[in-house]
């Protein structure tokens, strides 16, 4: 009987440890810099070279701080209560890397609710096939509720 009780207590302790590790794996604040790489301490946990990787890894309700640099990527934001912002005193640029034609294409696609997108420059490449009647091109698409887009520069879309 004592062995059985000990086993149950040990098993319960392991469940708590495993669930605690999963909770600690997501972080409430991440940093993005296009100069970060696998040699950066905290790489892939708190530090990323891609804004999308930071968005994917930050916990809901967290903040993605973006350092100055040029980020050639499109963004998809599906988490709620997220802040994506320029790091203090920084001027990051999100630049369209591909030519969009046919179908609705979005450079920034915000589907999460209560998202703050602040202090970034969003730049299209000016080469999109806007005459294509089969679809449309959108620089920033918002379908989430309570989204705030402020203090950004948006050009060449």
Secondary structure, 3 states (H helix, E strand, C coil): CHHHHHHHHHHHHHHHHHHHHHHHHCEEEEEECCCCCCCCCCECCCEECCHHHHHHHEEEEEEEEECCEEEECCEEECCCCCEEEECCCCCEEEECCCCCCCCCEEEEEECCCCCEEECCEEECCCCCCCCCCCCCEEEEEECCCCCEEECCEEECC
